């Protein structure tokens, strides 16, 4: 194998740190109706799955709509009271 050229990569800033809507107090929340919940989501609050068919909340940071997160209702409500 030929020696690899030391490639100078532009220094990456790395993946954005894990998005946490609780860092975005302005996150817009929307209720996802049970019939809209067709996928399993991972709730960042309790790290448990939100099964399909369960109504829950989705939090959308206004400056990063791609980083929306799905939360159990209770976890979203209590997100500030637990660390
Ligand atoms: Zn949860």
PDB file of the backbone (N, CA, C, O) and the ligand in Angstrom, with CONECT records:
HET     ZN  A 101       1
ATOM      1  N   UNK A   1       0.834  -1.211   0.000  1.00  0.00           N
ATOM      2  CA  UNK A   1       0.000   0.000   0.000  1.00  0.00           C
ATOM      3  C   UNK A   1       0.860   1.249   0.000  1.00  0.00           C
ATOM      4  O   UNK A   1       1.799   1.355   0.788  1.00  0.00           O
ATOM      5  N   UNK A   2       0.559   2.168  -0.849  1.00  0.00           N
ATOM      6  CA  UNK A   2       1.338   3.422  -0.862  1.00  0.00           C
ATOM      7  C   UNK A   2       1.106   4.183   0.433  1.00  0.00           C
ATOM      8  O   UNK A   2       0.029   4.162   1.029  1.00  0.00           O
ATOM      9  N   UNK A   3       2.186   4.862   0.836  1.00  0.00           N
ATOM     10  CA  UNK A   3       2.015   5.648   2.068  1.00  0.00           C
ATOM     11  C   UNK A   3       0.977   6.731   1.860  1.00  0.00           C
ATOM     12  O   UNK A   3       0.874   7.334   0.792  1.00  0.00           O
ATOM     13  N   UNK A   4       0.273   6.940   2.834  1.00  0.00           N
ATOM     14  CA  UNK A   4      -0.773   7.956   2.714  1.00  0.00           C
ATOM     15  C   UNK A   4      -0.191   9.340   2.829  1.00  0.00           C
ATOM     16  O   UNK A   4       0.624   9.625   3.707  1.00  0.00           O
ATOM     17  N   UNK A   5      -0.612  10.172   1.949  1.00  0.00           N
ATOM     18  CA  UNK A   5      -0.208  11.568   2.088  1.00  0.00           C
ATOM     19  C   UNK A   5      -0.874  12.136   3.331  1.00  0.00           C
ATOM     20  O   UNK A   5      -2.056  11.918   3.600  1.00  0.00           O
ATOM     21  N   UNK A   6      -0.091  12.845   4.046  1.00  0.00           N
ATOM     22  CA  UNK A   6      -0.760  13.514   5.182  1.00  0.00           C
ATOM     23  C   UNK A   6      -1.718  14.564   4.648  1.00  0.00           C
ATOM     24  O   UNK A   6      -1.311  15.632   4.189  1.00  0.00           O
ATOM     25  N   UNK A   7      -2.928  14.252   4.716  1.00  0.00           N
ATOM     26  CA  UNK A   7      -3.893  15.201   4.158  1.00  0.00           C
ATOM     27  C   UNK A   7      -4.259  16.235   5.206  1.00  0.00           C
ATOM     28  O   UNK A   7      -4.593  15.947   6.356  1.00  0.00           O
ATOM     29  N   UNK A   8      -4.173  17.421   4.732  1.00  0.00           N
ATOM     30  CA  UNK A   8      -4.517  18.476   5.680  1.00  0.00           C
ATOM     31  C   UNK A   8      -6.010  18.733   5.602  1.00  0.00           C
ATOM     32  O   UNK A   8      -6.534  19.317   4.653  1.00  0.00           O
ATOM     33  N   UNK A   9      -6.627  18.288   6.598  1.00  0.00           N
ATOM     34  CA  UNK A   9      -8.061  18.527   6.619  1.00  0.00           C
ATOM     35  C   UNK A   9      -8.339  19.818   7.360  1.00  0.00           C
ATOM     36  O   UNK A   9      -7.718  20.128   8.376  1.00  0.00           O
ATOM     37  N   UNK A  10      -9.254  20.531   6.841  1.00  0.00           N
ATOM     38  CA  UNK A  10      -9.676  21.698   7.627  1.00  0.00           C
ATOM     39  C   UNK A  10     -10.217  21.219   8.956  1.00  0.00           C
ATOM     40  O   UNK A  10     -10.989  20.264   9.032  1.00  0.00           O
ATOM     41  N   UNK A  11      -9.809  21.879   9.960  1.00  0.00           N
ATOM     42  CA  UNK A  11     -10.217  21.419  11.273  1.00  0.00           C
ATOM     43  C   UNK A  11     -11.734  21.494  11.405  1.00  0.00           C
ATOM     44  O   UNK A  11     -12.368  22.529  11.205  1.00  0.00           O
ATOM     45  N   UNK A  12     -12.252  20.370  11.742  1.00  0.00           N
ATOM     46  CA  UNK A  12     -13.698  20.342  11.870  1.00  0.00           C
ATOM     47  C   UNK A  12     -14.094  20.849  13.240  1.00  0.00           C
ATOM     48  O   UNK A  12     -13.409  20.646  14.242  1.00  0.00           O
ATOM     49  N   UNK A  13     -15.179  21.485  13.234  1.00  0.00           N
ATOM     50  CA  UNK A  13     -15.687  21.894  14.536  1.00  0.00           C
ATOM     51  C   UNK A  13     -16.430  20.737  15.181  1.00  0.00           C
ATOM     52  O   UNK A  13     -16.911  20.826  16.310  1.00  0.00           O
ATOM     53  N   UNK A  14     -16.507  19.650  14.426  1.00  0.00           N
ATOM     54  CA  UNK A  14     -17.158  18.476  14.972  1.00  0.00           C
ATOM     55  C   UNK A  14     -18.655  18.616  14.881  1.00  0.00           C
ATOM     56  O   UNK A  14     -19.199  19.685  14.605  1.00  0.00           O
ATOM     57  N   UNK A  15     -19.296  17.502  15.122  1.00  0.00           N
ATOM     58  CA  UNK A  15     -20.762  17.577  15.093  1.00  0.00           C
ATOM     59  C   UNK A  15     -21.243  18.516  16.188  1.00  0.00           C
ATOM     60  O   UNK A  15     -20.660  18.620  17.267  1.00  0.00           O
ATOM     61  N   UNK A  16     -22.272  19.155  15.874  1.00  0.00           N
ATOM     62  CA  UNK A  16     -22.827  20.046  16.882  1.00  0.00           C
ATOM     63  C   UNK A  16     -23.125  19.256  18.151  1.00  0.00           C
ATOM     64  O   UNK A  16     -23.565  18.108  18.109  1.00  0.00           O
ATOM     65  N   UNK A  17     -22.879  19.888  19.235  1.00  0.00           N
ATOM     66  CA  UNK A  17     -23.162  19.190  20.479  1.00  0.00           C
ATOM     67  C   UNK A  17     -24.631  18.800  20.491  1.00  0.00           C
ATOM     68  O   UNK A  17     -25.483  19.425  19.859  1.00  0.00           O
ATOM     69  N   UNK A  18     -24.876  17.771  21.217  1.00  0.00           N
ATOM     70  CA  UNK A  18     -26.219  17.210  21.208  1.00  0.00           C
ATOM     71  C   UNK A  18     -27.263  18.304  21.417  1.00  0.00           C
ATOM     72  O   UNK A  18     -27.256  19.016  22.421  1.00  0.00           O
ATOM     73  N   UNK A  19     -28.122  18.410  20.478  1.00  0.00           N
ATOM     74  CA  UNK A  19     -29.139  19.455  20.627  1.00  0.00           C
ATOM     75  C   UNK A  19     -30.028  19.190  21.830  1.00  0.00           C
ATOM     76  O   UNK A  19     -30.485  18.069  22.052  1.00  0.00           O
ATOM     77  N   UNK A  20     -30.247  20.168  22.545  1.00  0.00           N
ATOM     78  CA  UNK A  20     -31.080  20.028  23.730  1.00  0.00           C
ATOM     79  C   UNK A  20     -32.073  21.183  23.748  1.00  0.00           C
ATOM     80  O   UNK A  20     -31.710  22.325  24.030  1.00  0.00           O
ATOM     81  N   UNK A  21     -33.294  20.882  23.453  1.00  0.00           N
ATOM     82  CA  UNK A  21     -34.277  21.974  23.357  1.00  0.00           C
ATOM     83  C   UNK A  21     -34.404  22.746  24.650  1.00  0.00           C
ATOM     84  O   UNK A  21     -34.865  23.888  24.655  1.00  0.00           O
ATOM     85  N   UNK A  22     -34.000  22.136  25.740  1.00  0.00           N
ATOM     86  CA  UNK A  22     -34.126  22.904  26.973  1.00  0.00           C
ATOM     87  C   UNK A  22     -33.113  24.033  26.987  1.00  0.00           C
ATOM     88  O   UNK A  22     -33.201  24.944  27.810  1.00  0.00           O
ATOM     89  N   UNK A  23     -32.137  23.974  26.065  1.00  0.00           N
ATOM     90  CA  UNK A  23     -31.239  25.107  25.908  1.00  0.00           C
ATOM     91  C   UNK A  23     -31.895  26.207  25.096  1.00  0.00           C
ATOM     92  O   UNK A  23     -31.409  27.336  25.033  1.00  0.00           O
ATOM     93  N   UNK A  24     -32.971  25.862  24.499  1.00  0.00           N
ATOM     94  CA  UNK A  24     -33.677  26.829  23.660  1.00  0.00           C
ATOM     95  C   UNK A  24     -35.021  27.128  24.307  1.00  0.00           C
ATOM     96  O   UNK A  24     -36.035  26.504  23.995  1.00  0.00           O
ATOM     97  N   UNK A  25     -35.005  28.063  25.184  1.00  0.00           N
ATOM     98  CA  UNK A  25     -36.280  28.348  25.870  1.00  0.00           C
ATOM     99  C   UNK A  25     -37.361  28.766  24.888  1.00  0.00           C
ATOM    100  O   UNK A  25     -38.556  28.702  25.178  1.00  0.00           O
ATOM    101  N   UNK A  26     -36.909  29.193  23.730  1.00  0.00           N
ATOM    102  CA  UNK A  26     -37.891  29.637  22.747  1.00  0.00           C
ATOM    103  C   UNK A  26     -38.415  28.500  21.896  1.00  0.00           C
ATOM    104  O   UNK A  26     -39.218  28.713  20.987  1.00  0.00           O
ATOM    105  N   UNK A  27     -37.965  27.301  22.187  1.00  0.00           N
ATOM    106  CA  UNK A  27     -38.414  26.181  21.372  1.00  0.00           C
ATOM    107  C   UNK A  27     -39.929  26.184  21.267  1.00  0.00           C
ATOM    108  O   UNK A  27     -40.665  26.378  22.234  1.00  0.00           O
ATOM    109  N   UNK A  28     -40.332  25.963  20.067  1.00  0.00           N
ATOM    110  CA  UNK A  28     -41.763  25.896  19.840  1.00  0.00           C
ATOM    111  C   UNK A  28     -42.190  24.462  20.085  1.00  0.00           C
ATOM    112  O   UNK A  28     -41.577  23.530  19.567  1.00  0.00           O
ATOM    113  N   UNK A  29     -43.210  24.288  20.850  1.00  0.00           N
ATOM    114  CA  UNK A  29     -43.660  22.922  21.085  1.00  0.00           C
ATOM    115  C   UNK A  29     -44.986  22.698  20.394  1.00  0.00           C
ATOM    116  O   UNK A  29     -45.832  23.585  20.285  1.00  0.00           O
ATOM    117  N   UNK A  30     -45.119  21.522  19.953  1.00  0.00           N
ATOM    118  CA  UNK A  30     -46.334  21.151  19.245  1.00  0.00           C
ATOM    119  C   UNK A  30     -46.742  19.789  19.765  1.00  0.00           C
ATOM    120  O   UNK A  30     -45.898  18.932  20.025  1.00  0.00           O
ATOM    121  N   UNK A  31     -48.010  19.601  19.912  1.00  0.00           N
ATOM    122  CA  UNK A  31     -48.474  18.301  20.356  1.00  0.00           C
ATOM    123  C   UNK A  31     -48.619  17.384  19.165  1.00  0.00           C
ATOM    124  O   UNK A  31     -49.248  17.728  18.165  1.00  0.00           O
ATOM    125  N   UNK A  32     -48.038  16.233  19.285  1.00  0.00           N
ATOM    126  CA  UNK A  32     -48.168  15.245  18.223  1.00  0.00           C
ATOM    127  C   UNK A  32     -49.289  14.294  18.616  1.00  0.00           C
ATOM    128  O   UNK A  32     -49.227  13.606  19.635  1.00  0.00           O
ATOM    129  N   UNK A  33     -50.280  14.281  17.803  1.00  0.00           N
ATOM    130  CA  UNK A  33     -51.432  13.425  18.090  1.00  0.00           C
ATOM    131  C   UNK A  33     -51.041  11.956  17.964  1.00  0.00           C
ATOM    132  O   UNK A  33     -50.144  11.597  17.201  1.00  0.00           O
ATOM    133  N   UNK A  34     -51.728  11.127  18.723  1.00  0.00           N
ATOM    134  CA  UNK A  34     -51.396   9.687  18.655  1.00  0.00           C
ATOM    135  C   UNK A  34     -51.386   9.144  17.229  1.00  0.00           C
ATOM    136  O   UNK A  34     -50.549   8.311  16.883  1.00  0.00           O
ATOM    137  N   UNK A  35     -52.297   9.606  16.423  1.00  0.00           N
ATOM    138  CA  UNK A  35     -52.328   9.060  15.057  1.00  0.00           C
ATOM    139  C   UNK A  35     -51.208   9.615  14.193  1.00  0.00           C
ATOM    140  O   UNK A  35     -50.906   9.079  13.127  1.00  0.00           O
ATOM    141  N   UNK A  36     -50.595  10.696  14.667  1.00  0.00           N
ATOM    142  CA  UNK A  36     -49.460  11.240  13.916  1.00  0.00           C
ATOM    143  C   UNK A  36     -48.150  10.564  14.312  1.00  0.00           C
ATOM    144  O   UNK A  36     -47.160  10.611  13.582  1.00  0.00           O
ATOM    145  N   UNK A  37     -48.170   9.944  15.468  1.00  0.00           N
ATOM    146  CA  UNK A  37     -46.951   9.303  15.956  1.00  0.00           C
ATOM    147  C   UNK A  37     -46.830   7.934  15.323  1.00  0.00           C
ATOM    148  O   UNK A  37     -47.372   6.950  15.826  1.00  0.00           O
ATOM    149  N   UNK A  38     -46.125   7.884  14.233  1.00  0.00           N
ATOM    150  CA  UNK A  38     -46.040   6.637  13.491  1.00  0.00           C
ATOM    151  C   UNK A  38     -44.659   6.016  13.626  1.00  0.00           C
ATOM    152  O   UNK A  38     -44.384   4.958  13.059  1.00  0.00           O
ATOM    153  N   UNK A  39     -43.808   6.671  14.369  1.00  0.00           N
ATOM    154  CA  UNK A  39     -42.457   6.153  14.539  1.00  0.00           C
ATOM    155  C   UNK A  39     -42.145   6.085  16.023  1.00  0.00           C
ATOM    156  O   UNK A  39     -42.830   6.674  16.858  1.00  0.00           O
ATOM    157  N   UNK A  40     -41.095   5.350  16.316  1.00  0.00           N
ATOM    158  CA  UNK A  40     -40.605   5.330  17.685  1.00  0.00           C
ATOM    159  C   UNK A  40     -39.595   6.455  17.837  1.00  0.00           C
ATOM    160  O   UNK A  40     -38.668   6.586  17.038  1.00  0.00           O
ATOM    161  N   UNK A  41     -39.782   7.244  18.845  1.00  0.00           N
ATOM    162  CA  UNK A  41     -38.863   8.350  19.093  1.00  0.00           C
ATOM    163  C   UNK A  41     -38.181   8.122  20.426  1.00  0.00           C
ATOM    164  O   UNK A  41     -38.686   7.413  21.297  1.00  0.00           O
ATOM    165  N   UNK A  42     -37.033   8.734  20.558  1.00  0.00           N
ATOM    166  CA  UNK A  42     -36.324   8.628  21.827  1.00  0.00           C
ATOM    167  C   UNK A  42     -36.478   9.948  22.567  1.00  0.00           C
ATOM    168  O   UNK A  42     -36.100  11.013  22.078  1.00  0.00           O
ATOM    169  N   UNK A  43     -37.028   9.845  23.723  1.00  0.00           N
ATOM    170  CA  UNK A  43     -37.246  11.046  24.512  1.00  0.00           C
ATOM    171  C   UNK A  43     -35.937  11.426  25.191  1.00  0.00           C
ATOM    172  O   UNK A  43     -35.375  10.624  25.937  1.00  0.00           O
ATOM    173  N   UNK A  44     -35.442  12.641  24.946  1.00  0.00           N
ATOM    174  CA  UNK A  44     -34.178  13.042  25.557  1.00  0.00           C
ATOM    175  C   UNK A  44     -34.306  13.305  27.047  1.00  0.00           C
ATOM    176  O   UNK A  44     -33.306  13.418  27.757  1.00  0.00           O
ATOM    177  N   UNK A  45     -35.516  13.401  27.506  1.00  0.00           N
ATOM    178  CA  UNK A  45     -35.693  13.679  28.919  1.00  0.00           C
ATOM    179  C   UNK A  45     -35.415  12.463  29.786  1.00  0.00           C
ATOM    180  O   UNK A  45     -34.696  12.549  30.782  1.00  0.00           O
ATOM    181  N   UNK A  46     -35.984  11.342  29.404  1.00  0.00           N
ATOM    182  CA  UNK A  46     -35.835  10.139  30.231  1.00  0.00           C
ATOM    183  C   UNK A  46     -35.090   9.054  29.470  1.00  0.00           C
ATOM    184  O   UNK A  46     -34.818   7.983  30.013  1.00  0.00           O
ATOM    185  N   UNK A  47     -34.764   9.328  28.221  1.00  0.00           N
ATOM    186  CA  UNK A  47     -34.049   8.366  27.367  1.00  0.00           C
ATOM    187  C   UNK A  47     -34.840   7.080  27.186  1.00  0.00           C
ATOM    188  O   UNK A  47     -34.270   6.008  26.984  1.00  0.00           O
ATOM    189  N   UNK A  48     -36.129   7.197  27.258  1.00  0.00           N
ATOM    190  CA  UNK A  48     -36.988   6.057  26.974  1.00  0.00           C
ATOM    191  C   UNK A  48     -37.639   6.302  25.620  1.00  0.00           C
ATOM    192  O   UNK A  48     -37.736   7.431  25.139  1.00  0.00           O
ATOM    193  N   UNK A  49     -38.070   5.227  25.042  1.00  0.00           N
ATOM    194  CA  UNK A  49     -38.701   5.370  23.743  1.00  0.00           C
ATOM    195  C   UNK A  49     -40.130   5.853  23.878  1.00  0.00           C
ATOM    196  O   UNK A  49     -40.837   5.548  24.838  1.00  0.00           O
ATOM    197  N   UNK A  50     -40.517   6.604  22.893  1.00  0.00           N
ATOM    198  CA  UNK A  50     -41.915   6.989  22.763  1.00  0.00           C
ATOM    199  C   UNK A  50     -42.483   6.089  21.672  1.00  0.00           C
ATOM    200  O   UNK A  50     -42.154   6.259  20.498  1.00  0.00           O
ATOM    201  N   UNK A  51     -43.309   5.161  22.034  1.00  0.00           N
ATOM    202  CA  UNK A  51     -43.782   4.195  21.037  1.00  0.00           C
ATOM    203  C   UNK A  51     -44.752   4.844  20.055  1.00  0.00           C
ATOM    204  O   UNK A  51     -45.396   5.845  20.369  1.00  0.00           O
ATOM    205  N   UNK A  52     -44.845   4.271  18.882  1.00  0.00           N
ATOM    206  CA  UNK A  52     -45.838   4.780  17.928  1.00  0.00           C
ATOM    207  C   UNK A  52     -47.227   4.730  18.549  1.00  0.00           C
ATOM    208  O   UNK A  52     -47.573   3.810  19.290  1.00  0.00           O
ATOM    209  N   UNK A  53     -47.991   5.732  18.226  1.00  0.00           N
ATOM    210  CA  UNK A  53     -49.359   5.748  18.724  1.00  0.00           C
ATOM    211  C   UNK A  53     -49.503   6.476  20.044  1.00  0.00           C
ATOM    212  O   UNK A  53     -50.605   6.591  20.580  1.00  0.00           O
ATOM    213  N   UNK A  54     -48.397   6.966  20.568  1.00  0.00           N
ATOM    214  CA  UNK A  54     -48.495   7.704  21.819  1.00  0.00           C
ATOM    215  C   UNK A  54     -48.394   9.193  21.538  1.00  0.00           C
ATOM    216  O   UNK A  54     -47.452   9.653  20.893  1.00  0.00           O
ATOM    217  N   UNK A  55     -49.355   9.929  22.019  1.00  0.00           N
ATOM    218  CA  UNK A  55     -49.294  11.369  21.868  1.00  0.00           C
ATOM    219  C   UNK A  55     -48.140  11.924  22.662  1.00  0.00           C
ATOM    220  O   UNK A  55     -47.880  11.471  23.776  1.00  0.00           O
ATOM    221  N   UNK A  56     -47.447  12.889  22.116  1.00  0.00           N
ATOM    222  CA  UNK A  56     -46.288  13.456  22.802  1.00  0.00           C
ATOM    223  C   UNK A  56     -46.047  14.865  22.281  1.00  0.00           C
ATOM    224  O   UNK A  56     -46.836  15.390  21.495  1.00  0.00           O
ATOM    225  N   UNK A  57     -44.974  15.460  22.716  1.00  0.00           N
ATOM    226  CA  UNK A  57     -44.653  16.808  22.276  1.00  0.00           C
ATOM    227  C   UNK A  57     -43.427  16.786  21.391  1.00  0.00           C
ATOM    228  O   UNK A  57     -42.519  15.975  21.575  1.00  0.00           O
ATOM    229  N   UNK A  58     -43.415  17.679  20.440  1.00  0.00           N
ATOM    230  CA  UNK A  58     -42.197  17.878  19.679  1.00  0.00           C
ATOM    231  C   UNK A  58     -41.759  19.317  19.916  1.00  0.00           C
ATOM    232  O   UNK A  58     -42.550  20.253  19.796  1.00  0.00           O
ATOM    233  N   UNK A  59     -40.486  19.472  20.254  1.00  0.00           N
ATOM    234  CA  UNK A  59     -39.925  20.792  20.524  1.00  0.00           C
ATOM    235  C   UNK A  59     -39.034  21.181  19.365  1.00  0.00           C
ATOM    236  O   UNK A  59     -38.128  20.437  18.990  1.00  0.00           O
ATOM    237  N   UNK A  60     -39.291  22.337  18.802  1.00  0.00           N
ATOM    238  CA  UNK A  60     -38.547  22.790  17.633  1.00  0.00           C
ATOM    239  C   UNK A  60     -37.815  24.075  17.981  1.00  0.00           C
ATOM    240  O   UNK A  60     -38.444  25.120  18.148  1.00  0.00           O
ATOM    241  N   UNK A  61     -36.495  24.010  18.091  1.00  0.00           N
ATOM    242  CA  UNK A  61     -35.758  25.258  18.301  1.00  0.00           C
ATOM    243  C   UNK A  61     -35.953  26.182  17.110  1.00  0.00           C
ATOM    244  O   UNK A  61     -35.820  25.746  15.967  1.00  0.00           O
ATOM    245  N   UNK A  62     -36.261  27.424  17.350  1.00  0.00           N
ATOM    246  CA  UNK A  62     -36.598  28.326  16.242  1.00  0.00           C
ATOM    247  C   UNK A  62     -35.439  28.527  15.281  1.00  0.00           C
ATOM    248  O   UNK A  62     -35.646  28.750  14.088  1.00  0.00           O
ATOM    249  N   UNK A  63     -34.219  28.448  15.799  1.00  0.00           N
ATOM    250  CA  UNK A  63     -33.078  28.684  14.911  1.00  0.00           C
ATOM    251  C   UNK A  63     -32.551  27.395  14.309  1.00  0.00           C
ATOM    252  O   UNK A  63     -31.613  27.425  13.512  1.00  0.00           O
ATOM    253  N   UNK A  64     -33.124  26.288  14.667  1.00  0.00           N
ATOM    254  CA  UNK A  64     -32.627  25.017  14.141  1.00  0.00           C
ATOM    255  C   UNK A  64     -33.767  24.021  14.052  1.00  0.00           C
ATOM    256  O   UNK A  64     -33.832  23.058  14.817  1.00  0.00           O
ATOM    257  N   UNK A  65     -34.658  24.263  13.117  1.00  0.00           N
ATOM    258  CA  UNK A  65     -35.842  23.398  13.026  1.00  0.00           C
ATOM    259  C   UNK A  65     -35.504  21.940  12.763  1.00  0.00           C
ATOM    260  O   UNK A  65     -36.321  21.051  13.003  1.00  0.00           O
ATOM    261  N   UNK A  66     -34.283  21.697  12.264  1.00  0.00           N
ATOM    262  CA  UNK A  66     -33.912  20.303  12.022  1.00  0.00           C
ATOM    263  C   UNK A  66     -33.633  19.555  13.310  1.00  0.00           C
ATOM    264  O   UNK A  66     -33.576  18.326  13.335  1.00  0.00           O
ATOM    265  N   UNK A  67     -33.465  20.306  14.360  1.00  0.00           N
ATOM    266  CA  UNK A  67     -33.076  19.672  15.618  1.00  0.00           C
ATOM    267  C   UNK A  67     -34.271  19.399  16.501  1.00  0.00           C
ATOM    268  O   UNK A  67     -34.150  19.347  17.725  1.00  0.00           O
ATOM    269  N   UNK A  68     -35.381  19.232  15.908  1.00  0.00           N
ATOM    270  CA  UNK A  68     -36.549  19.014  16.754  1.00  0.00           C
ATOM    271  C   UNK A  68     -36.421  17.688  17.497  1.00  0.00           C
ATOM    272  O   UNK A  68     -35.821  16.722  17.027  1.00  0.00           O
ATOM    273  N   UNK A  69     -37.000  17.702  18.644  1.00  0.00           N
ATOM    274  CA  UNK A  69     -36.906  16.537  19.507  1.00  0.00           C
ATOM    275  C   UNK A  69     -38.281  16.166  20.001  1.00  0.00           C
ATOM    276  O   UNK A  69     -39.149  17.013  20.212  1.00  0.00           O
ATOM    277  N   UNK A  70     -38.447  14.907  20.174  1.00  0.00           N
ATOM    278  CA  UNK A  70     -39.741  14.422  20.645  1.00  0.00           C
ATOM    279  C   UNK A  70     -39.632  14.069  22.123  1.00  0.00           C
ATOM    280  O   UNK A  70     -38.707  13.379  22.553  1.00  0.00           O
ATOM    281  N   UNK A  71     -40.569  14.544  22.858  1.00  0.00           N
ATOM    282  CA  UNK A  71     -40.558  14.385  24.316  1.00  0.00           C
ATOM    283  C   UNK A  71     -41.878  13.793  24.778  1.00  0.00           C
ATOM    284  O   UNK A  71     -42.933  14.028  24.190  1.00  0.00           O
ATOM    285  N   UNK A  72     -41.784  13.015  25.855  1.00  0.00           N
ATOM    286  CA  UNK A  72     -43.017  12.698  26.567  1.00  0.00           C
ATOM    287  C   UNK A  72     -43.547  14.008  27.134  1.00  0.00           C
ATOM    288  O   UNK A  72     -42.786  14.916  27.465  1.00  0.00           O
ATOM    289  N   UNK A  73     -44.823  14.080  27.235  1.00  0.00           N
ATOM    290  CA  UNK A  73     -45.379  15.324  27.767  1.00  0.00           C
ATOM    291  C   UNK A  73     -44.842  15.617  29.159  1.00  0.00           C
ATOM    292  O   UNK A  73     -44.449  16.742  29.468  1.00  0.00           O
ATOM    293  N   UNK A  74     -44.834  14.591  29.987  1.00  0.00           N
ATOM    294  CA  UNK A  74     -44.383  14.807  31.357  1.00  0.00           C
ATOM    295  C   UNK A  74     -42.917  15.192  31.422  1.00  0.00           C
ATOM    296  O   UNK A  74     -42.516  16.009  32.251  1.00  0.00           O
ATOM    297  N   UNK A  75     -42.117  14.599  30.541  1.00  0.00           N
ATOM    298  CA  UNK A  75     -40.689  14.893  30.569  1.00  0.00           C
ATOM    299  C   UNK A  75     -40.441  16.327  30.142  1.00  0.00           C
ATOM    300  O   UNK A  75     -39.565  17.001  30.686  1.00  0.00           O
ATOM    301  N   UNK A  76     -41.202  16.789  29.178  1.00  0.00           N
ATOM    302  CA  UNK A  76     -41.022  18.161  28.743  1.00  0.00           C
ATOM    303  C   UNK A  76     -41.418  19.107  29.874  1.00  0.00           C
ATOM    304  O   UNK A  76     -40.732  20.089  30.155  1.00  0.00           O
ATOM    305  N   UNK A  77     -42.511  18.795  30.496  1.00  0.00           N
ATOM    306  CA  UNK A  77     -42.979  19.657  31.569  1.00  0.00           C
ATOM    307  C   UNK A  77     -41.963  19.693  32.710  1.00  0.00           C
ATOM    308  O   UNK A  77     -41.745  20.730  33.336  1.00  0.00           O
ATOM    309  N   UNK A  78     -41.354  18.555  32.963  1.00  0.00           N
ATOM    310  CA  UNK A  78     -40.448  18.470  34.106  1.00  0.00           C
ATOM    311  C   UNK A  78     -38.996  18.669  33.732  1.00  0.00           C
ATOM    312  O   UNK A  78     -38.106  18.440  34.551  1.00  0.00           O
ATOM    313  N   UNK A  79     -38.743  19.093  32.503  1.00  0.00           N
ATOM    314  CA  UNK A  79     -37.353  19.102  32.039  1.00  0.00           C
ATOM    315  C   UNK A  79     -36.471  20.033  32.861  1.00  0.00           C
ATOM    316  O   UNK A  79     -35.258  19.838  32.943  1.00  0.00           O
ATOM    317  N   UNK A  80     -37.072  21.025  33.457  1.00  0.00           N
ATOM    318  CA  UNK A  80     -36.257  21.978  34.215  1.00  0.00           C
ATOM    319  C   UNK A  80     -36.078  21.549  35.658  1.00  0.00           C
ATOM    320  O   UNK A  80     -35.199  22.051  36.359  1.00  0.00           O
ATOM    321  N   UNK A  81     -36.897  20.636  36.095  1.00  0.00           N
ATOM    322  CA  UNK A  81     -36.825  20.277  37.496  1.00  0.00           C
ATOM    323  C   UNK A  81     -35.912  19.090  37.732  1.00  0.00           C
ATOM    324  O   UNK A  81     -35.667  18.701  38.874  1.00  0.00           O
ATOM    325  N   UNK A  82     -35.403  18.509  36.632  1.00  0.00           N
ATOM    326  CA  UNK A  82     -34.460  17.410  36.814  1.00  0.00           C
ATOM    327  C   UNK A  82     -33.223  17.692  35.994  1.00  0.00           C
ATOM    328  O   UNK A  82     -33.300  18.278  34.914  1.00  0.00           O
ATOM    329  N   UNK A  83     -32.114  17.287  36.495  1.00  0.00           N
ATOM    330  CA  UNK A  83     -30.886  17.532  35.768  1.00  0.00           C
ATOM    331  C   UNK A  83     -30.240  16.223  35.395  1.00  0.00           C
ATOM    332  O   UNK A  83     -29.180  16.214  34.769  1.00  0.00           O
TER     333      UNK A  83
HETATM  334 ZN    ZN A 101     -39.544  10.841  28.462  1.00  0.00          ZN
END
